[in-house]
Amino acid sequence: METADQRVEGTDTAATVLAVQLAVLGVVLFTALYAPHENSERAFRLLDWMKGSS
C-alpha cells in the first residue's frame, strides 16, 4: 500500500517529466518555425521522427 508521501513523490516525478517533454517540444517547434533554413529543416525532420512517420 502506498503512503501519501509516495503518491506525492510519484506525482512530482510525473509532472517533472511532462514539463521536460513540453519544453523539448517547444524548443523544437520554435526552431522549426523561426531558425535559419538548415536548422529549420532538421527540426522538421526531428518532429516527423518524433511522431513516428518515415
Secondary structure, DSSP 8 states (H G I E B T S, - for coil): ---HHHHHHHHHHHHHHHHHHHHHHHHHHHHHHHS-HHHHHHHHHHHHHHHT--
